[in-house]
């Protein structure tokens, strides 16, 4: 009886233990042919007193990555893929459940007969010599146990060779002179260790720089770097030479002659400049039978002019801008020697347009900042060349249902329906002339939208928005967005008696159902290098500025503290300054794990025509993308106690926000990724009658803290996220009682279901 109780109480632990034993006891050599062995992997030992311990460790790590073949994947000492392969017999067809288990979940055993010790030894020796260890010796051996085998390699690299001198070409040809001028920034430095990889990079650097100087036909293969290892003990001289077989065209500087554009090119088209439908515009020859595009599109997009010296930067910028127009499906470019005297190139651009009009229907799963999860139907219609200037006209309609997945819900769902119209011009449209010299086309965007939102059992809200502004990129990392004016008009309706009864006692709730008119410029700046996947550490930064009602307030002399607020269309306009910054840092620990962190700081200040901030422009905290141990918008302001006496939990808003999040992310198996996270933060008001809600010197004592674990299922087209978090610290109550780690239990936790990563 006692044993039964113990088993019943700990049945999940026993099941897990049984499963582990099953995995471990599985015969991993079941499908290894007779006379062969299961290969369990190779190891490298670097032994040499002439090489530092740090260098030996780096060499060992790099060399072990070169060993082939790779053994079956190992997880916690087990080989799960091999387990699934051995679990079922050979399927008769290349489909079905057995095939999926054996070849999708599993993988066949890696056999020792496929391992060549001599081949791997040669690979290690070549790698070592390519990094300056010219006297490397490699020994290879194997260890066999039962029906398994492993390989061991001992590498003795010797002392590395150092660069003694670097000699550049010294003759008087135009090409040699151009290469000589590049010596200052050479990657080959006297005193550095010899490296074949660095030599290759130096050749590519010189080739890249020569392309900027007009040497269109030059190639890195035209450059020879000789190595002389007889100049001293463990020293080499590097001598750069232009190969004798280098063609004459590769040694000449070329200029641009004709620029020919085919805006409606298809693979079936023939190239003929003498066609009747030829249009000349400035330096361009445009062959457009259907007169599809305004020639000014290409004048604004292409960087080459006639007689310009060819350079690779303008070449790439032109192609990038053509692609960035969003109008062409394919962009192809070629240069041909011009049939004229002198060294000239004719530039040809073959452009295949996307379908001019398209319609797209999407059913999306989404999670918003208020922790509402739901489904949305979008219907989008677009015209990619509305006025023949590559403009993009988009019309969309949407409808959806959202509901909270964590905390209290009680049926207060949100129904949304609306539409949006936007027009994007691929240029700046402004009273003064503006120009962008980057590889990204600047854009001017005008937008109008309407949304009807029904918050079940509470109220309805009509929201109208309009904006006009510019979007431009300095480069792939830096983006600016300036909305010269953004107008928002919100009008509530159908307010229920339930909500009104609560709003009468809570000013925060009352603000939600006030008519709001907000207009003014906004600006945002974004910097990110997260696209550089090779970097160990990457960052993302976004800064936002919102200046509502600034000009109107100055013109009208509005001062809500001394007189009634000024109105426009019978609605007081809002006047405030809102600042917000968000900084993210991603640190890769290895290929399958990283630490991601985020800090958000924001403040909004009312003045002039306003004494309070519109609800939709305030800050909120908590929820699936914020502090996950607390229900969305339930934290704060300050140390104020949560209102639990209402039938619904009101959204808490603030004028100042501080938030910090960090999480460890790691791949577990297949599409399953795991995370351990910590969230902290709060919001505060600036000037409220209740001091507990206001920002003060004691703000750090009012920080809410939560932690948890989560699983993320990465299906490539969709990331489904499940997080479970518990509060570690409450922002309210007695200061000595705010840490609640001793009260942690499953009931105090919050389960979050969301789509995508929180940041």
Secondary structure, DSSP 8 states (H G I E B T S, - for coil): -HHHHHHHHTHHHHHHHHHHHHHHHS-TTTTS-TT--EEEEEEEEE--TTS-HHHHHHHHHHHHTT-SS-----BTTB-HHHHHHHHS---SSSSSHHHIIIIII-----BGGG--HHHHHHHHHHHHHHTT-TT-EEEEEEEEETTEEEEEEEEE--S--EEEEEE---S-SHHHHHHHTTGGG-S--TTSB--HHHHHHHHHHHHHHHHHTT-TT--GGGEEEEEEEEEETTEEEEEEEE-TT--SGGGS--EEEEEEEETT--TT----TT-SSEEEETTEEEE-TT--S-THHHHHH----TT-B--HHHHHHHHHHHHHTS-EEEEEEEEEE-SSSSSEEEEEEEEEE--SEEEEEEEEEEE-TTSEEEEEEEEEEEETTTTSS--EEEEEEEEEEEEESSS--TT--EEEEEEEEEEEESS--SSS-----SSS--EEEEEEEEEEEEETTTEEEEEEEEEEEEEEESSSSEEEEEEEEEEEEEEEE---HHHHHHHTT-HHHHHHTS-EEEEEEEEEEEEE-TT-TT-SEEEEEEEEEEEETHHHHHHHT--TTTS---EETTEEB--EEEEEEEEEEEEEEETTEEEEEEEEEEEEEE-TT-SS--GGGSB---STTS-TTS-TT-S-STT-----SSSS-----BSEEEEEEEEEEEEEETTEEEEEEEEEEEEEBSS-SSGGGB--TTGGGG-EEEEEEEEEEE-SS-EEEEEEEEEEE-SSS-GGG-B-GGG--GGGEEEEEEES---
